[in-house]
Amino acid sequence: MDLSHWIDRHAAFTPDKTALLCDGRAWSYRGLARALEQRVAALVGQGVATGDRVAHLGYNSVEHLLLLFACARLGALFVPLSWRLALPEHRVMLGDCQPRVLVVDDPFVQASGALREHLSGTAFICIGPARPGWMALEDLLADVPAGAAAPSRASMESALLLCYTSGSTGQPKGVVLTQDALFYNAINSVHMHDMSSADVILTSLPLFHVGGLNIQTLPALHCGATVILQPRFEPGAVIDALQTQGVTLTVLVPAQFDLLENDTRWATFRSGSLRAITTGSTIIGADGYGKHQRAGVPLLQVYGATETCPIAAYQRASDAAQHPGSVGKAALHCELRLADDAGRDVPQGVTGEILIRGPNVMAGYWGKAAESAAALSDGWYHSGDVGHQDEDGYLFVDGRRTDMIISGGENIYPAELENVLSQCPEIAEVAVVGRPDARWGESVVAVVVPSPGRQVSAERIAELLEGRVARYKLPREVVIAHSLPRTALGKLMREQIRTAVRRKPGVESA
């Protein structure tokens, strides 16, 4: 049995039920199962065998999901590529995994042709009109004979998903996730959301990231629910869908909330069907919970990483409002520990590194044995994140170990200050980083993007933080910037910010 079994079984139980809505087209589970058979046969025709890699570059689409399930049946690894990355970044990733097949959506075909000289053994397939030097997927599917279904070559232990991390602080690493990891992640999601076949899921996050793919989209197809798949995030289209298409669950990260607020309809948004909004990527502190909550709809935080598929901890609707700022408790099929630098469990309320164990955790990094062994030391995934638990066992993420600022011998976690400052209406974006300091080791610097038409001073920053954090944590300098670099899901690219603060190109001190 493999993950493609999900589609086949739902096609048997509820053949006419809508599985996917995308770009104005509806796919029933029966239609999806038939289309899956065609993609499997087409990949077999290109020589895809067990262990081979199949890469895809494009916006959210049904083809993205069909290729993933086809790889599941063939025992191949699916490699989703971020369309937000530049060609040299794609070249590094594809050179690392050497795909047997590269499937590219029409908008990216012309630029991707330059990859050919680096991928001599790769078949180049385009989605859309035929192009010189490319095989059109439509032509390949037309040549597939009826009833050409291939038997499964995989098991739930087979590697399926190869996701490259953002590489914001170095070379990207390919995270290898098995079919079992995706299955248990789906069960974790079902428990988190009380998800069922009656749900309608809206996906606007990119599927090239585990957040868009695995927090709700694949779990919904496991349940036999309906997924509304938007090619790209567009605030107006999201609000339209939430108001008119019976959406019951969706995922929106803080960066999306900020863009939604530019649409006047968001301030008075109402939905009679929406049961919960899930958020992640960037932790929303207790002060920010009310800012992003809409019309009493529970706002559920989820915590994890690419390496955990990503669901490792979460809130449920019954406890979200009672524990704002928390990311909840360990997922149903997951264990969490908080450990000090010596690997010892820390007491309640004390900050420690978050360690994760469970069947949803990665098998390792592609081709990187030493890095895999370090990350999975003693059978636990070492996240690099630090957090603490309250007396009820709820987890609060304090930041990254590598982001920690040590000033005068005291540990300072940027997230604590950022959560306070982000609530100020004068501030559109903020990042807190350390700058080398001869006296203190590091000094705290707040990098601030003012809201349109507003000004922010060092005095105002001190006023906002006074009495809310210890005085040794107060920024010694405020830097005004026009924008902050972020990853595809809105995470701050702190290494770039630290470098900019040290060199100060294009920024001014307040």
C-alpha positions as CSV (number, residue, x, y, z in Angstrom):
1,M,0.0,0.0,0.0
2,D,1.1,3.6,-0.7
3,L,-0.3,7.1,-0.4
4,S,-1.9,6.9,-3.9
5,H,-4.3,4.4,-2.3
6,W,-6.1,7.3,-0.6
7,I,-7.3,8.6,-4.0
8,D,-8.3,5.1,-5.2
9,R,-10.3,4.3,-2.1
10,H,-12.2,7.6,-2.1
11,A,-12.9,7.1,-5.8
12,A,-14.5,3.8,-4.8
13,F,-16.5,5.1,-1.8
14,T,-17.5,8.6,-3.1
15,P,-16.6,8.6,-6.9
16,D,-18.6,11.8,-7.7
17,K,-17.6,13.9,-4.8
18,T,-15.5,17.0,-5.6
19,A,-12.0,16.4,-4.5
20,L,-10.3,19.5,-5.9
21,L,-11.4,22.9,-7.3
22,C,-8.7,24.8,-9.1
23,D,-8.6,27.4,-11.8
24,G,-12.3,27.1,-12.5
25,R,-12.2,23.3,-12.9
26,A,-13.6,20.7,-10.6
27,W,-12.1,17.3,-10.2
28,S,-14.1,14.4,-8.6
29,Y,-12.3,11.7,-6.8
30,R,-13.0,9.3,-9.7
31,G,-11.6,11.9,-12.1
32,L,-8.6,12.4,-10.0
33,A,-8.0,8.6,-9.8
34,R,-8.1,8.3,-13.6
35,A,-5.8,11.3,-14.1
36,L,-3.4,9.7,-11.6
37,E,-3.2,6.5,-13.6
38,Q,-2.3,8.6,-16.7
39,R,0.5,10.4,-14.9
40,V,1.9,7.2,-13.5
41,A,2.0,5.7,-17.0
42,A,3.6,8.8,-18.4
43,L,6.3,8.8,-15.8
44,V,6.9,5.1,-16.5
45,G,7.3,5.9,-20.1
46,Q,10.1,8.3,-19.2
47,G,11.9,5.6,-17.4
48,V,11.1,6.7,-13.8
49,A,11.9,3.9,-11.4
50,T,12.0,3.3,-7.7
51,G,14.2,5.9,-6.0
52,D,14.3,8.3,-9.0
53,R,13.5,11.9,-8.5
54,V,10.7,13.9,-10.2
55,A,10.9,17.7,-9.8
56,H,8.1,20.2,-10.4
57,L,8.3,24.0,-10.8
58,G,5.1,25.9,-11.0
59,Y,2.2,27.5,-9.2
60,N,-0.3,25.5,-7.1
61,S,-2.1,23.2,-9.4
62,V,-3.8,19.8,-9.6
63,E,-0.7,18.6,-11.6
64,H,1.5,19.2,-8.6
65,L,-0.7,16.9,-6.5
66,L,-1.1,14.3,-9.2
67,L,2.7,14.1,-9.7
68,L,3.2,13.6,-6.0
69,F,0.7,10.7,-5.8
70,A,2.2,9.2,-9.0
71,C,5.6,9.3,-7.3
72,A,4.0,7.6,-4.3
73,R,2.8,4.7,-6.5
74,L,6.2,4.3,-8.3
75,G,8.4,4.6,-5.2
76,A,10.0,7.8,-6.6
77,L,10.7,11.0,-4.8
78,F,8.8,14.2,-5.6
79,V,10.8,17.4,-5.5
80,P,8.7,20.6,-5.4
81,L,10.6,23.7,-6.4
82,S,9.9,27.2,-5.2
83,W,8.9,29.5,-8.1
84,R,10.1,32.4,-6.0
85,L,13.8,31.3,-6.2
86,A,16.2,32.4,-8.9
87,L,17.6,30.1,-11.6
88,P,21.0,29.7,-9.8
89,E,19.2,28.5,-6.7
90,H,17.2,25.9,-8.7
91,R,20.5,24.8,-10.3
92,V,22.0,24.0,-6.9
93,M,19.0,22.0,-5.8
94,L,18.6,20.1,-9.0
95,G,22.3,19.5,-9.3
96,D,22.1,18.0,-5.8
97,C,19.2,15.6,-6.4
98,Q,19.7,15.0,-10.2
99,P,16.0,14.4,-11.2
100,R,15.0,11.8,-13.8
101,V,12.2,14.2,-14.9
102,L,11.7,17.9,-14.5
103,V,8.1,19.1,-15.1
104,V,7.7,22.9,-15.5
105,D,4.6,25.1,-15.8
106,D,4.4,27.3,-18.8
107,P,5.3,30.6,-17.1
108,F,8.7,29.2,-16.1
109,V,9.6,27.2,-19.2
110,Q,11.7,29.8,-21.0
111,A,14.0,30.5,-18.0
112,S,14.3,26.9,-17.0
113,G,15.7,25.9,-20.4
114,A,19.1,27.1,-19.2
115,L,19.1,24.2,-16.7
116,R,19.5,21.7,-19.5
117,E,23.3,21.9,-19.6
118,H,23.5,21.0,-15.9
119,L,21.0,18.1,-16.1
120,S,22.2,15.9,-19.0
121,G,20.2,12.8,-17.8
122,T,16.9,14.6,-17.1
123,A,13.7,14.6,-19.3
124,F,12.3,18.1,-19.6
125,I,8.5,18.2,-19.7
126,C,6.4,21.3,-20.0
127,I,2.8,21.9,-18.9
128,G,1.2,24.1,-21.5
129,P,1.9,24.6,-25.2
130,A,4.7,22.5,-26.8
131,R,8.1,24.2,-26.9
132,P,11.3,23.4,-28.8
133,G,13.4,21.1,-26.7
134,W,10.5,20.2,-24.4
135,M,8.0,17.4,-24.3
136,A,4.5,18.6,-23.7
137,L,2.8,16.8,-20.8
138,E,-0.5,16.9,-22.8
139,D,1.1,14.9,-25.7
140,L,2.6,12.3,-23.3
141,L,-0.8,11.8,-21.7
142,A,-2.5,11.5,-25.1
143,D,-0.2,8.6,-25.9
144,V,-1.1,6.7,-22.7
145,P,-3.3,3.7,-23.6
146,A,-6.6,3.2,-21.7
147,G,-6.2,1.0,-18.6
148,A,-2.5,1.5,-18.5
149,A,-2.4,1.6,-14.7
150,A,0.9,0.5,-13.1
151,P,1.0,-1.6,-10.0
152,S,2.4,0.0,-6.8
153,R,6.2,-0.3,-6.5
154,A,6.3,1.4,-3.1
155,S,5.4,0.9,0.6
156,M,4.7,3.3,3.4
157,E,8.3,3.1,4.4
158,S,9.4,4.5,1.0
159,A,10.9,8.0,0.7
160,L,8.4,10.2,-1.1
161,L,9.0,13.9,-0.6
162,L,12.3,15.7,-1.0
163,C,11.9,19.3,0.2
164,Y,14.7,21.8,0.1
165,T,15.0,24.2,3.0
166,S,15.2,27.9,2.2
167,G,18.9,28.1,2.6
168,S,18.6,31.5,4.2
169,T,21.7,30.9,6.3
170,G,23.7,28.7,4.0
171,Q,23.4,26.0,1.3
172,P,19.9,24.4,1.1
173,K,19.5,20.9,2.4
174,G,17.1,18.4,1.0
175,V,14.8,17.0,3.7
176,V,13.7,13.4,3.0
177,L,10.2,12.5,4.2
178,T,8.7,9.0,3.9
179,Q,5.2,8.1,3.0
180,D,4.7,7.1,6.6
181,A,5.8,10.5,7.7
182,L,3.1,12.1,5.5
183,F,0.5,9.7,6.7
184,Y,1.2,10.3,10.4
185,N,1.3,14.0,9.7
186,A,-2.1,13.8,8.2
187,I,-3.5,12.0,11.3
188,N,-2.0,14.7,13.4
189,S,-3.8,17.3,11.3
190,V,-7.1,15.5,11.5
191,H,-6.8,15.5,15.3
192,M,-5.7,19.2,15.4
193,H,-8.6,20.4,13.2
194,D,-11.3,17.7,13.9
195,M,-11.1,17.3,10.1
196,S,-13.6,15.1,8.3
197,S,-14.9,14.4,4.8
198,A,-17.5,17.2,5.3
199,D,-14.8,19.9,5.4
200,V,-13.9,22.3,2.6
201,I,-10.3,23.4,2.7
202,L,-8.9,26.6,1.2
203,T,-5.3,26.4,0.2
204,S,-3.5,29.6,-0.8
205,L,-0.1,28.9,0.6
206,P,2.4,27.5,-1.9
207,L,2.5,23.8,-2.2
208,F,6.2,23.8,-2.7
209,H,6.4,24.3,1.1
210,V,5.3,21.6,3.6
211,G,3.1,24.2,5.2
212,G,0.9,24.6,2.1
213,L,1.1,20.9,1.2
214,N,0.9,19.1,4.5
215,I,-0.9,21.2,7.2
216,Q,-4.3,20.8,5.5
217,T,-4.1,19.9,1.8
218,L,-2.9,16.3,1.9
219,P,-4.7,15.6,5.2
220,A,-8.0,16.8,3.5
221,L,-7.4,14.3,0.6
222,H,-6.8,11.6,3.2
223,C,-10.1,12.4,4.8
224,G,-12.0,12.5,1.5
225,A,-12.7,16.3,1.9
226,T,-12.8,19.0,-0.7
227,V,-9.8,21.2,-1.4
228,I,-10.1,24.6,-3.1
229,L,-6.7,25.2,-4.5
230,Q,-5.7,28.8,-5.4
231,P,-2.7,29.0,-7.8
232,R,-1.2,32.0,-5.9
233,F,-2.1,34.0,-2.8
234,E,-4.3,36.9,-3.8
235,P,-6.0,38.7,-0.8
236,G,-9.2,39.5,-2.7
237,A,-9.5,35.9,-4.0
238,V,-9.0,34.5,-0.5
239,I,-11.8,36.8,0.9
240,D,-14.1,35.9,-2.0
241,A,-13.6,32.2,-1.4
242,L,-14.0,32.4,2.4
243,Q,-17.3,34.3,2.0
244,T,-18.9,32.4,-0.9
245,Q,-17.5,28.9,-1.2
246,G,-18.4,27.3,2.1
247,V,-14.8,27.1,3.4
248,T,-14.5,25.5,6.8
249,L,-10.8,25.4,7.3
250,T,-7.8,27.3,6.0
251,V,-4.2,28.2,6.8
252,L,-3.0,31.8,6.8
253,V,0.4,32.9,7.9
254,P,1.1,36.3,9.5
255,A,2.5,37.7,6.3
256,Q,-0.8,36.9,4.6
257,F,-2.8,38.5,7.4
258,D,-0.9,41.7,6.8
259,L,-1.7,41.7,3.1
260,L,-5.4,40.9,3.8
261,E,-5.7,43.9,6.0
262,N,-5.1,46.1,2.9
263,D,-8.5,44.9,1.6
264,T,-11.2,46.9,3.4
265,R,-13.5,43.9,3.5
266,W,-11.2,42.1,5.9
267,A,-11.9,44.4,8.8
268,T,-15.6,43.4,8.7
269,F,-15.1,39.9,7.5
270,R,-17.8,37.3,8.4
271,S,-18.2,33.7,7.4
272,G,-21.0,31.4,8.3
273,S,-19.0,28.3,7.6
274,L,-15.4,28.9,8.7
275,R,-14.6,26.8,11.8
276,A,-11.0,27.8,12.3
277,I,-8.0,29.6,10.8
278,T,-4.6,27.9,11.3
279,T,-1.5,29.9,11.4
280,G,2.2,29.2,11.6
281,S,5.6,30.0,10.1
282,T,6.0,33.0,12.5
283,I,4.8,32.8,16.1
284,I,2.0,35.1,17.1
285,G,2.4,36.3,20.6
286,A,-0.5,36.7,23.1
287,D,-0.8,40.4,22.2
288,G,-1.2,39.6,18.5
289,Y,-3.9,37.0,18.9
290,G,-6.8,39.5,18.9
291,K,-5.2,41.4,16.0
292,H,-5.5,38.5,13.6
293,Q,-8.6,36.8,14.9
294,R,-11.8,37.5,12.9
295,A,-15.4,37.3,13.9
296,G,-14.8,34.9,16.8
297,V,-13.3,32.3,14.5
298,P,-10.6,30.3,16.5
299,L,-7.0,31.1,15.5
300,L,-4.9,27.9,15.9
301,Q,-1.2,28.0,16.0
302,V,0.8,25.1,14.6
303,Y,4.5,24.5,15.3
304,G,7.0,22.5,13.4
305,A,9.6,22.5,10.6
306,T,10.2,21.0,7.2
307,E,12.0,18.2,9.0
308,T,8.8,17.3,11.0
309,C,6.5,17.3,7.9
310,P,5.7,20.0,9.6
311,I,3.2,19.3,12.3
312,A,4.9,18.7,15.7
313,A,2.7,20.7,18.1
314,Y,-0.6,22.6,17.8
315,Q,-3.5,24.2,19.5
316,R,-7.0,22.9,19.1
317,A,-10.1,25.0,18.9
318,S,-11.1,24.2,22.5
319,D,-7.9,25.7,24.0
320,A,-6.7,28.3,21.5
321,A,-8.3,31.4,23.1
322,Q,-7.4,30.2,26.6
323,H,-3.7,30.0,25.8
324,P,-2.9,32.8,23.3
325,G,0.8,32.9,22.3
326,S,1.2,29.2,22.9
327,V,1.7,26.7,20.1
328,G,-0.2,24.1,22.1
329,K,0.9,20.7,23.0
330,A,2.8,17.8,21.2
331,A,0.9,16.4,18.3
332,L,-1.1,13.2,18.7
333,H,1.7,11.1,17.1
334,C,4.7,13.1,18.4
335,E,6.8,13.6,21.5
336,L,8.5,16.8,22.6
337,R,11.3,17.5,25.1
338,L,13.0,20.7,26.2
339,A,16.7,20.2,26.8
340,D,19.6,22.3,28.0
341,D,23.0,22.3,26.3
342,A,24.0,19.1,28.0
343,G,20.9,17.3,26.8
344,R,19.1,17.3,30.1
345,D,15.4,18.0,30.4
346,V,14.8,21.5,31.8
347,P,12.2,22.3,34.5
348,Q,8.8,23.8,33.8
349,G,9.1,27.5,32.8
350,V,12.8,27.2,31.9
351,T,13.9,27.7,28.3
352,G,15.4,24.8,26.5
353,E,16.0,23.5,23.0
354,I,12.9,21.8,21.5
355,L,13.5,18.2,20.6
356,I,11.0,16.2,18.6
357,R,10.5,12.5,18.1
358,G,7.8,10.7,16.1
359,P,7.0,8.9,12.8
360,N,6.5,12.3,11.1
361,V,10.1,13.2,11.5
362,M,12.4,13.2,8.4
363,A,14.5,10.2,7.5
364,G,17.5,12.6,7.1
365,Y,19.0,15.1,4.7
366,W,19.6,14.0,1.1
367,G,23.2,12.9,0.6
368,K,24.3,14.5,3.9
369,A,25.1,11.8,6.4
370,A,27.0,13.9,8.9
371,E,24.3,16.7,9.0
372,S,21.6,14.0,9.3
373,A,23.3,12.3,12.3
374,A,23.8,15.7,14.0
375,A,20.1,16.7,13.5
376,L,18.8,13.3,14.6
377,S,21.1,12.8,17.6
378,D,19.9,10.2,20.1
379,G,16.8,9.5,18.1
380,W,15.4,13.1,18.6
381,Y,15.3,15.8,16.0
382,H,17.1,18.8,17.3
383,S,15.1,21.7,16.0
384,G,17.4,24.6,17.0
385,D,14.3,26.3,18.4
386,V,14.1,27.2,22.0
387,G,11.0,27.4,24.1
388,H,9.4,26.8,27.5
389,Q,6.3,25.1,28.9
390,D,3.8,26.5,31.3
391,E,2.3,24.6,34.3
392,D,-0.4,23.0,32.0
393,G,2.2,21.7,29.5
394,Y,1.5,24.3,26.8
395,L,4.6,25.1,24.7
396,F,5.7,28.7,24.0
397,V,8.4,29.2,21.4
398,D,11.0,31.8,22.5
399,G,13.1,31.9,19.3
400,R,16.0,30.2,17.6
401,R,19.2,29.2,19.5
402,T,21.2,30.9,16.7
403,D,19.1,34.1,17.0
404,M,19.8,34.4,20.7
405,I,21.7,37.6,21.6
406,I,24.2,37.4,24.5
407,S,24.7,40.9,25.9
408,G,26.7,41.3,29.1
409,G,26.3,37.6,29.8
410,E,22.5,37.7,29.6
411,N,20.5,35.6,27.1
412,I,18.0,37.7,25.0
413,Y,15.6,36.1,22.6
414,P,14.5,38.5,19.8
415,A,11.0,37.0,19.5
416,E,10.1,38.4,23.0
417,L,10.8,41.9,21.9
418,E,9.4,41.5,18.4
419,N,6.0,40.3,19.8
420,V,5.7,43.5,21.8
421,L,6.8,45.9,19.1
422,S,4.8,44.3,16.3
423,Q,1.6,45.5,18.1
424,C,2.5,49.2,17.7
425,P,0.5,50.8,15.0
426,E,3.5,52.9,14.0
427,I,5.5,49.8,13.1
428,A,4.8,47.7,10.0
429,E,7.7,45.3,10.5
430,V,10.3,44.7,13.1
431,A,13.3,42.5,13.6
432,V,15.6,42.4,16.6
433,V,19.2,41.3,16.0
434,G,22.6,41.5,17.8
435,R,25.5,43.6,16.7
436,P,29.1,42.8,17.9
437,D,30.0,45.1,20.8
438,A,33.4,45.4,22.4
439,R,32.1,46.0,25.8
440,W,28.9,43.9,26.0
441,G,29.8,41.1,23.5
442,E,26.6,42.0,21.6
443,S,24.3,44.9,21.7
444,V,20.6,44.7,20.9
445,V,19.4,46.5,17.7
446,A,15.8,46.9,16.6
447,V,15.4,47.1,12.8
448,V,12.1,48.8,12.1
449,V,9.9,49.4,9.1
450,P,7.5,52.3,9.9
451,S,3.9,52.0,8.9
452,P,3.0,54.3,5.9
453,G,3.0,57.9,6.9
454,R,4.3,57.2,10.4
455,Q,7.6,57.8,12.1
456,V,9.4,55.7,14.7
457,S,12.0,57.0,17.1
458,A,14.4,55.2,19.5
459,E,12.5,57.0,22.3
460,R,9.2,55.4,21.1
461,I,10.7,52.0,21.0
462,A,12.0,52.4,24.6
463,E,8.6,53.6,25.7
464,L,6.8,50.5,24.2
465,L,9.2,48.1,25.9
466,E,9.6,49.9,29.2
467,G,8.2,47.8,32.1
468,R,7.4,44.9,29.7
469,V,10.9,43.4,29.4
470,A,14.0,43.6,31.6
471,R,16.1,46.8,31.0
472,Y,19.1,44.8,29.8
473,K,17.0,43.6,26.9
474,L,16.2,47.1,25.6
475,P,17.6,48.0,22.2
476,R,20.7,50.2,22.3
477,E,20.0,51.3,18.7
478,V,17.1,51.6,16.3
479,V,17.6,51.2,12.6
480,I,15.0,52.4,10.1
481,A,14.6,50.2,7.0
482,H,12.3,50.3,4.0
483,S,11.6,46.5,4.1
484,L,12.8,43.3,5.7
485,P,13.9,40.2,3.7
486,R,11.7,37.2,4.2
487,T,11.3,33.7,3.0
488,A,8.4,32.4,0.9
489,L,6.3,31.9,4.0
490,G,7.2,35.2,5.6
491,K,10.0,34.1,8.0
492,L,12.6,36.8,8.6
493,M,15.9,36.1,6.9
494,R,17.9,37.1,9.9
495,E,21.4,36.4,8.6
496,Q,20.8,39.0,5.9
497,I,19.4,41.4,8.4
498,R,22.4,40.9,10.7
499,T,24.7,41.5,7.8
500,A,22.9,44.7,6.8
501,V,23.0,46.0,10.4
502,R,26.7,45.4,10.6
503,R,27.4,47.1,7.2
504,K,24.3,49.4,7.3
505,P,23.8,49.7,3.5
506,G,20.7,51.6,2.7
507,V,19.5,52.1,6.2
508,E,19.6,55.0,8.6
509,S,20.0,55.0,12.4
510,A,17.2,56.6,14.3
